[in-house]
Amino acid sequence: MTEPYKSRKLLILSLGLIGVVVASLAGLSHRLEWVASLCSGFGDGCRETAEYSLFGVPVWLCGVVFYLLVSLLCVRSYGLLFWVIAVGFGMELGLMWTMFSMKTVCVFCLANLLVITALALCSFEKARMWQTLAVTLAALILSTVVISHEKGSDASAVGKQSPALAATVGGQVITYDELVQPVASRIYDLQQQIYRLERDRLDSLAAKIILEKEADKQGKPLQELVKEYVASQNVSVDDHEVENYYAENRARWVDYAGSEQELMSQIRAYLQQQKVQQKVLEYAKSLGPKYDLMVYLKEPRSPSIQVSIGKDDPVFGPENAPLTIVEFSDYQCPACRKNHEVVRELKQVYKDRVKWVFKDFPMPGHKWAKGAALAAHCAAEQGKFWQYQDLLFSSQEELSPDRLTQLATELGLQLEPFSQCLNAGKFQAHLEKDIEEGKKFGLNTTPTLVINNRLVSGAPPADRFKQIIDEELQKAGKNG
């Protein structure tokens, strides 16, 4: 046996063993967190491809068997190795074709492609070039058809299954969708609360480690490092901040026995401490990349809901816009008023890229909210919905019937048809339909936004709102 021949066998054997490791990791990518983290930066590709199968056998397991067979043949029956590797190479190309056609990326699949390409090059013989191409092409076609068929069959089977059961009562079933959908918003709010608690704790732990490392690097005690940084930031609390905090938490001071001056002093000290802690956390966060900070804690996914858009729903923006934002709102809600100003700005920023849809969801206890909603739809009959809405949200007076008429006059609406529409409750059925739809999704706060079927409760700050829109536009661009 010649030396080059021995070297080739040894290389093929080594590649076969490497392939066993890569294929095994692919199978473990949705079972072990540390393995999944290797693929976390590329989306859900590893998890999705781990579910592919060939003739009912998971693809990753087929890979393990293939590489074990390559290793065995390399030792026992080298003559068959050429055919096995040609088939495996074609199968791998078929898997890659399927993966890219689904617009997903799997790190382990790419690593596997490198291994099997190296095997194909090591076993290649010029005299068998046409045989290699024929076998590889046949395997590619077969694997593409089989994987696509089995993947499609799985999806079809899921579609044909009955919805997951939560309970049965007297022969009647209660599905999981019936259980969850009406409370999806509240469940998401709770998940967000848990996430924020976990994230705050994580940020605190990470900051401590980062600052300790930075202190060691600078040769200073940790307390000295923090003290020097805080001193450089000139953190202060002004009287206006103290007064605002006092006003917002007035109920907490009912039983306070000390003097007002002492109370204000305590509030100032508390706010000062909060600002200092925030500055220290921001400092530690800025040092995160320096110390290879990687956060794997995932924010909970917002529930996906399908909102119907009727012909009477007010719409701003082009019908074919890549992004649709539906807002459930209340004209007496302070947070809705604040959100309205943000929405007005964003309409100018995104223009024809976003279609805005407004739905009424007056909260219980808001005396004038339903009347204001009906008035806005009456203004819509004269083509002035959005202008009238601006007046409603900016009004400093309560939205009584007289005030609604006054706003119509300011806008230059024809008062007689406006008043007839309002007094007759012409859009009452439409209003009730919006309310019922909101209740169906478990909405319990306003404003609530549905951004391309993604539920967002409350009024996000302008920068966060913009971030969400940009994320969804990017998704729409990739899917388009």
C-alpha positions as CSV (number, residue, x, y, z in Angstrom):
1,M,0.0,0.0,0.0
2,T,1.6,3.3,-1.1
3,E,2.1,6.2,1.3
4,P,-0.3,8.6,-0.5
5,Y,-3.0,5.9,-0.4
6,K,-2.5,5.4,3.3
7,S,-2.7,9.2,3.8
8,R,-5.9,9.4,1.8
9,K,-7.5,6.6,3.9
10,L,-6.5,8.3,7.1
11,L,-7.9,11.6,6.0
12,I,-11.2,10.0,4.9
13,L,-11.4,8.2,8.2
14,S,-10.8,11.4,10.2
15,L,-13.4,13.3,8.1
16,G,-15.9,10.5,8.8
17,L,-15.4,10.8,12.5
18,I,-15.7,14.6,12.3
19,G,-18.9,14.1,10.4
20,V,-20.4,11.9,13.1
21,V,-19.8,14.7,15.6
22,V,-21.3,17.4,13.4
23,A,-24.4,15.3,12.6
24,S,-24.9,14.5,16.3
25,L,-24.7,18.1,17.2
26,A,-27.3,18.9,14.6
27,G,-29.7,16.4,16.2
28,L,-29.0,17.9,19.7
29,S,-29.5,21.5,18.6
30,H,-33.1,21.5,19.8
31,R,-32.5,19.5,23.0
32,L,-29.4,21.0,24.6
33,E,-29.2,24.8,25.3
34,W,-25.5,25.1,24.9
35,V,-25.7,23.5,21.4
36,A,-28.6,25.6,20.4
37,S,-26.6,28.7,21.4
38,L,-24.1,27.9,18.6
39,C,-26.9,28.5,16.1
40,S,-28.8,31.2,18.0
41,G,-27.5,34.0,15.9
42,F,-29.0,32.5,12.7
43,G,-32.6,32.3,13.7
44,D,-34.5,29.0,14.0
45,G,-32.8,27.2,11.1
46,C,-31.1,24.5,13.3
47,R,-34.3,23.7,15.0
48,E,-36.3,23.5,11.7
49,T,-33.8,21.4,9.8
50,A,-33.5,19.0,12.8
51,E,-37.1,18.1,12.1
52,Y,-36.4,17.1,8.4
53,S,-36.6,13.4,7.6
54,L,-35.6,10.9,4.9
55,F,-38.0,7.9,4.6
56,G,-39.2,8.6,8.1
57,V,-35.7,8.8,9.7
58,P,-34.5,12.2,10.9
59,V,-31.9,13.7,8.6
60,W,-29.4,14.2,11.4
61,L,-29.6,10.5,12.3
62,C,-29.2,9.6,8.6
63,G,-26.0,11.7,8.7
64,V,-24.7,9.9,11.8
65,V,-25.3,6.5,10.1
66,F,-23.7,7.7,6.8
67,Y,-20.5,8.9,8.5
68,L,-20.2,5.7,10.5
69,L,-20.6,3.7,7.3
70,V,-17.9,5.8,5.6
71,S,-15.6,5.2,8.5
72,L,-16.3,1.4,8.5
73,L,-15.9,1.1,4.7
74,C,-12.7,3.1,4.8
75,V,-11.3,0.3,7.1
76,R,-13.0,-2.8,5.7
77,S,-14.2,-2.3,2.1
78,Y,-12.5,0.7,0.5
79,G,-13.8,-0.2,-3.0
80,L,-17.4,0.6,-2.1
81,L,-16.5,4.0,-0.5
82,F,-16.7,5.9,-3.8
83,W,-20.4,5.0,-4.4
84,V,-21.4,5.7,-0.8
85,I,-19.8,9.2,-0.7
86,A,-21.3,10.1,-4.1
87,V,-24.8,9.2,-2.8
88,G,-24.2,11.1,0.4
89,F,-22.9,14.2,-1.4
90,G,-26.0,14.3,-3.6
91,M,-28.3,13.8,-0.5
92,E,-26.5,16.7,1.2
93,L,-26.9,19.0,-1.8
94,G,-30.6,18.1,-1.8
95,L,-30.9,19.1,1.9
96,M,-29.1,22.4,1.3
97,W,-31.4,23.2,-1.6
98,T,-34.4,22.6,0.6
99,M,-32.9,24.7,3.4
100,F,-32.2,27.7,1.2
101,S,-35.6,27.4,-0.5
102,M,-37.2,27.8,2.9
103,K,-35.0,30.9,3.5
104,T,-33.5,29.5,6.6
105,V,-29.9,28.9,7.7
106,C,-28.5,26.0,9.8
107,V,-24.9,26.3,11.1
108,F,-24.5,22.5,11.4
109,C,-25.8,21.9,7.9
110,L,-23.2,24.3,6.5
111,A,-20.5,22.5,8.6
112,N,-21.8,19.2,7.3
113,L,-21.6,20.4,3.7
114,L,-17.9,21.3,4.2
115,V,-17.2,17.9,5.7
116,I,-18.9,15.9,2.9
117,T,-17.4,18.2,0.2
118,A,-14.0,17.4,1.6
119,L,-14.9,13.6,1.5
120,A,-16.0,13.9,-2.1
121,L,-12.8,15.6,-3.1
122,C,-10.7,13.0,-1.3
123,S,-12.5,10.1,-2.9
124,F,-12.8,11.6,-6.4
125,E,-11.3,9.7,-9.3
126,K,-11.0,11.4,-12.7
127,A,-11.8,8.1,-14.5
128,R,-15.2,7.9,-12.7
129,M,-16.2,11.6,-13.2
130,W,-19.4,10.9,-15.2
131,Q,-20.4,8.1,-12.9
132,T,-19.9,10.5,-9.9
133,L,-22.0,13.1,-11.5
134,A,-24.8,10.7,-12.4
135,V,-25.0,9.1,-8.9
136,T,-24.8,12.5,-7.2
137,L,-27.5,14.0,-9.4
138,A,-29.8,11.1,-8.9
139,A,-29.3,11.3,-5.1
140,L,-29.9,15.0,-5.1
141,I,-33.2,14.7,-7.0
142,L,-34.4,11.8,-4.8
143,S,-33.5,13.6,-1.5
144,T,-35.2,16.9,-2.6
145,V,-38.4,15.1,-3.5
146,V,-38.5,12.9,-0.4
147,I,-37.6,15.7,2.1
148,S,-40.1,18.1,0.6
149,H,-42.8,15.5,0.5
150,E,-42.3,14.4,4.1
151,K,-42.1,18.0,5.3
152,G,-45.3,18.8,3.4
153,S,-46.9,15.7,4.8
154,D,-46.1,16.8,8.3
155,A,-47.6,20.2,7.8
156,S,-50.7,18.6,6.2
157,A,-51.1,16.2,9.1
158,V,-50.9,19.1,11.5
159,G,-53.5,21.0,9.6
160,K,-55.9,18.0,9.6
161,Q,-55.5,17.3,13.3
162,S,-58.3,18.5,15.6
163,P,-57.3,21.6,17.7
164,A,-55.6,20.6,21.0
165,L,-58.2,19.8,23.6
166,A,-58.2,21.5,27.0
167,A,-61.2,19.7,28.4
168,T,-64.4,17.8,27.5
169,V,-67.8,18.4,29.2
170,G,-70.8,16.2,28.5
171,G,-69.4,15.1,25.2
172,Q,-68.6,18.7,24.2
173,V,-65.0,19.8,23.8
174,I,-63.2,23.0,24.9
175,T,-60.2,23.6,22.7
176,Y,-56.9,25.1,23.7
177,D,-57.5,28.0,21.3
178,E,-60.9,28.8,23.0
179,L,-59.1,28.7,26.4
180,V,-56.1,30.9,25.5
181,Q,-57.2,33.4,22.8
182,P,-59.5,35.6,25.0
183,V,-56.8,35.9,27.6
184,A,-53.8,36.0,25.3
185,S,-53.2,39.7,26.0
186,R,-53.2,39.2,29.8
187,I,-50.9,36.1,29.5
188,Y,-48.5,38.1,27.4
189,D,-48.5,41.0,30.0
190,L,-47.7,38.5,32.7
191,Q,-44.9,37.0,30.6
192,Q,-43.5,40.4,30.0
193,Q,-43.5,41.2,33.8
194,I,-41.6,37.9,34.4
195,Y,-39.2,38.8,31.6
196,R,-38.5,42.3,33.0
197,L,-37.8,40.9,36.5
198,E,-35.5,38.3,35.0
199,R,-33.8,40.9,32.8
200,D,-33.3,43.3,35.6
201,R,-31.7,40.6,37.7
202,L,-29.5,39.5,34.8
203,D,-28.4,43.1,34.1
204,S,-27.5,43.5,37.8
205,L,-25.5,40.2,37.9
206,A,-23.7,40.9,34.6
207,A,-22.9,44.5,35.7
208,K,-21.3,43.3,38.9
209,I,-19.0,40.8,37.1
210,I,-18.1,43.4,34.4
211,L,-17.3,46.1,36.9
212,E,-15.2,43.7,39.0
213,K,-13.2,42.8,35.9
214,E,-12.7,46.5,35.0
215,A,-11.6,47.3,38.5
216,D,-9.1,44.5,38.4
217,K,-7.8,45.7,35.1
218,Q,-7.4,49.3,36.3
219,G,-5.9,48.1,39.6
220,K,-8.5,49.7,41.8
221,P,-11.0,48.5,44.4
222,L,-14.5,48.1,42.9
223,Q,-16.0,50.8,45.2
224,E,-13.4,53.3,44.1
225,L,-14.0,52.6,40.4
226,V,-17.8,53.2,40.8
227,K,-17.3,56.2,43.0
228,E,-15.0,57.9,40.4
229,Y,-17.4,57.2,37.6
230,V,-20.4,58.5,39.4
231,A,-18.5,61.6,40.4
232,S,-17.7,62.3,36.7
233,Q,-21.4,62.1,35.8
234,N,-22.6,64.9,38.0
235,V,-25.9,63.1,38.9
236,S,-28.4,65.5,40.5
237,V,-32.2,65.7,41.3
238,D,-34.0,69.0,40.8
239,D,-37.0,70.3,42.8
240,H,-39.3,69.6,39.8
241,E,-38.5,65.9,39.8
242,V,-39.1,65.7,43.6
243,E,-42.4,67.5,43.3
244,N,-43.6,65.2,40.4
245,Y,-42.7,62.1,42.3
246,Y,-44.5,63.3,45.4
247,A,-47.6,64.2,43.3
248,E,-47.6,60.8,41.5
249,N,-47.3,58.9,44.8
250,R,-49.4,61.2,47.0
251,A,-51.5,58.3,48.5
252,R,-48.3,56.7,50.0
253,W,-47.7,59.7,52.2
254,V,-51.1,59.8,53.9
255,D,-49.9,58.3,57.2
256,Y,-46.4,60.0,57.1
257,A,-45.8,61.6,60.5
258,G,-42.7,63.7,59.7
259,S,-42.5,67.2,58.3
260,E,-42.9,68.0,54.7
261,Q,-39.3,69.1,54.5
262,E,-38.1,65.8,55.8
263,L,-40.3,63.9,53.4
264,M,-39.0,65.9,50.4
265,S,-35.4,65.3,51.6
266,Q,-36.1,61.5,51.7
267,I,-37.7,61.6,48.2
268,R,-34.7,63.5,46.9
269,A,-32.2,60.9,48.4
270,Y,-34.2,58.0,46.9
271,L,-34.3,59.5,43.4
272,Q,-30.6,60.3,43.7
273,Q,-29.9,56.7,44.5
274,Q,-32.0,55.5,41.6
275,K,-30.2,57.7,39.2
276,V,-26.8,56.6,40.5
277,Q,-27.7,53.0,40.1
278,Q,-29.0,53.6,36.5
279,K,-25.8,55.4,35.6
280,V,-23.7,52.5,37.0
281,L,-25.7,50.0,35.0
282,E,-25.3,52.0,31.8
283,Y,-21.6,52.2,32.4
284,A,-21.3,48.4,32.9
285,K,-23.5,47.9,29.8
286,S,-21.1,50.1,27.7
287,L,-18.2,47.8,28.9
288,G,-20.2,44.6,27.9
289,P,-18.6,44.1,24.4
290,K,-15.1,44.5,26.0
291,Y,-15.8,41.5,28.2
292,D,-17.6,39.4,25.7
293,L,-21.1,39.8,27.2
294,M,-23.6,37.6,25.4
295,V,-27.2,37.6,26.5
296,Y,-29.3,34.5,25.7
297,L,-32.4,35.4,27.7
298,K,-35.2,35.7,25.2
299,E,-38.0,38.2,25.4
300,P,-41.4,36.4,25.2
301,R,-43.0,36.4,21.8
302,S,-46.1,38.6,21.5
303,P,-49.3,36.6,20.6
304,S,-50.3,36.6,17.0
305,I,-53.9,37.6,16.2
306,Q,-55.8,38.1,13.0
307,V,-57.8,41.4,13.1
308,S,-60.6,41.8,10.5
309,I,-60.6,45.1,8.6
310,G,-64.1,46.2,7.5
311,K,-65.1,48.7,4.9
312,D,-66.2,51.2,7.6
313,D,-62.9,51.0,9.5
314,P,-60.9,54.3,9.1
315,V,-57.7,53.6,7.2
316,F,-54.8,55.9,6.6
317,G,-52.1,54.9,4.1
318,P,-52.0,52.7,0.9
319,E,-54.0,49.5,0.8
320,N,-50.9,47.5,-0.4
321,A,-48.5,48.9,2.2
322,P,-46.0,46.2,3.5
323,L,-47.0,46.9,7.1
324,T,-50.4,47.2,8.7
325,I,-50.9,48.7,12.2
326,V,-54.3,48.4,13.9
327,E,-54.9,50.6,16.9
328,F,-57.6,49.8,19.5
329,S,-58.1,53.1,21.3
330,D,-60.2,55.3,23.6
331,Y,-60.7,59.1,23.3
332,Q,-60.8,59.6,27.1
333,C,-57.6,57.5,27.7
334,P,-54.6,59.7,28.7
335,A,-52.1,57.1,27.3
336,C,-54.1,57.0,24.1
337,R,-53.8,60.7,23.8
338,K,-50.0,60.5,24.2
339,N,-49.8,57.6,21.8
340,H,-51.8,59.6,19.2
341,E,-49.1,62.3,19.1
342,V,-46.5,59.6,18.5
343,V,-48.6,58.0,15.8
344,R,-49.0,61.4,14.0
345,E,-45.2,61.7,13.9
346,L,-44.7,58.2,12.7
347,K,-47.2,58.6,9.9
348,Q,-45.0,61.3,8.5
349,V,-41.9,59.2,8.9
350,Y,-43.1,56.0,7.2
351,K,-45.6,57.5,4.8
352,D,-46.7,54.9,2.2
353,R,-44.9,52.0,3.9
354,V,-47.5,51.7,6.7
355,K,-51.3,51.3,6.6
356,W,-52.9,52.6,9.8
357,V,-56.3,51.2,10.9
358,F,-58.2,52.7,13.8
359,K,-60.7,50.7,15.9
360,D,-62.7,51.9,18.9
361,F,-62.4,50.3,22.3
362,P,-63.9,52.7,24.8
363,M,-63.1,51.5,28.3
364,P,-65.8,51.0,31.0
365,G,-66.2,54.1,33.2
366,H,-65.2,56.6,30.4
367,K,-68.5,58.5,30.2
368,W,-67.9,60.3,27.0
369,A,-65.8,57.8,25.1
370,K,-68.5,56.0,23.1
371,G,-70.1,59.3,22.0
372,A,-66.8,60.6,20.9
373,A,-66.2,57.4,18.8
374,L,-69.6,57.8,17.2
375,A,-68.9,61.5,16.4
376,A,-65.6,60.6,14.7
377,H,-67.4,58.2,12.4
378,C,-70.0,60.8,11.6
379,A,-67.2,63.2,10.7
380,A,-65.8,60.4,8.5
381,E,-69.0,60.7,6.4
382,Q,-67.8,64.1,5.4
383,G,-64.3,62.9,4.8
384,K,-62.9,64.4,8.0
385,F,-62.3,61.4,10.3
386,W,-58.6,62.0,11.0
387,Q,-58.9,65.7,11.4
388,Y,-61.8,65.3,13.8
389,Q,-59.9,62.7,15.7
390,D,-57.0,65.1,16.1
391,L,-59.4,67.6,17.8
392,L,-60.9,64.9,20.1
393,F,-57.5,63.8,21.4
394,S,-56.2,67.4,21.8
395,S,-59.4,68.7,23.5
396,Q,-58.8,70.0,27.1
397,E,-62.5,69.9,27.8
398,E,-64.7,66.8,28.5
399,L,-66.2,65.4,25.4
400,S,-69.8,66.1,26.1
401,P,-72.4,66.2,23.3
402,D,-72.1,70.0,23.2
403,R,-68.4,69.8,22.9
404,L,-68.6,67.3,20.1
405,T,-70.8,69.7,18.1
406,Q,-68.4,72.6,18.9
407,L,-65.5,70.6,17.5
408,A,-67.5,69.8,14.4
409,T,-68.1,73.6,13.9
410,E,-64.4,74.3,14.4
411,L,-63.6,71.8,11.7
412,G,-66.2,73.3,9.3
413,L,-68.4,70.2,9.1
414,Q,-72.1,70.5,7.9
415,L,-73.8,70.5,11.3
416,E,-77.2,69.2,10.3
417,P,-76.1,65.8,8.8
418,F,-73.5,65.5,11.5
419,S,-76.0,66.0,14.3
420,Q,-78.5,63.6,12.6
421,C,-75.9,61.0,12.3
422,L,-74.8,61.4,15.9
423,N,-78.3,61.5,17.4
424,A,-79.4,58.5,15.5
425,G,-76.5,56.4,16.6
426,K,-75.8,55.5,13.0
427,F,-72.5,53.8,13.7
428,Q,-73.5,52.2,17.0
429,A,-73.4,48.7,15.4
430,H,-70.0,49.3,14.1
431,L,-68.8,50.5,17.5
432,E,-70.1,47.4,19.2
433,K,-68.5,45.2,16.6
434,D,-65.1,46.8,17.4
435,I,-65.7,46.3,21.1
436,E,-66.6,42.7,20.7
437,E,-63.6,42.0,18.5
438,G,-61.3,43.5,21.2
439,K,-62.9,41.4,23.9
440,K,-62.5,38.3,21.8
441,F,-58.7,38.9,21.9
442,G,-58.8,39.6,25.6
443,L,-57.9,43.3,25.3
444,N,-58.0,45.0,28.7
445,T,-56.0,48.1,28.1
446,T,-55.8,51.0,25.7
447,P,-54.1,51.7,23.5
448,T,-53.5,48.2,22.2
449,L,-51.6,47.9,18.8
450,V,-51.6,45.0,16.4
451,I,-48.6,45.4,14.2
452,N,-48.7,42.8,11.3
453,N,-50.7,40.5,13.6
454,R,-48.2,41.1,16.5
455,L,-49.9,42.2,19.7
456,V,-48.4,45.2,21.6
457,S,-50.2,46.3,24.7
458,G,-49.9,49.9,26.0
459,A,-48.3,52.9,24.4
460,P,-44.6,52.1,23.6
461,P,-42.2,55.0,23.7
462,A,-41.5,56.6,20.3
463,D,-38.1,55.0,19.9
464,R,-39.4,51.6,20.9
465,F,-42.4,52.0,18.6
466,K,-40.1,52.9,15.7
467,Q,-37.9,49.9,16.5
468,I,-40.9,47.5,16.3
469,I,-42.0,49.0,13.0
470,D,-38.5,48.7,11.5
471,E,-38.3,45.1,12.7
472,E,-41.6,44.2,11.0
473,L,-40.8,46.1,7.8
474,Q,-37.5,44.1,7.6
475,K,-39.5,40.9,8.0
476,A,-41.9,41.9,5.4
477,G,-39.1,42.7,3.1
478,K,-37.5,39.3,3.6
479,N,-40.8,37.5,3.0
480,G,-41.7,39.6,0.0
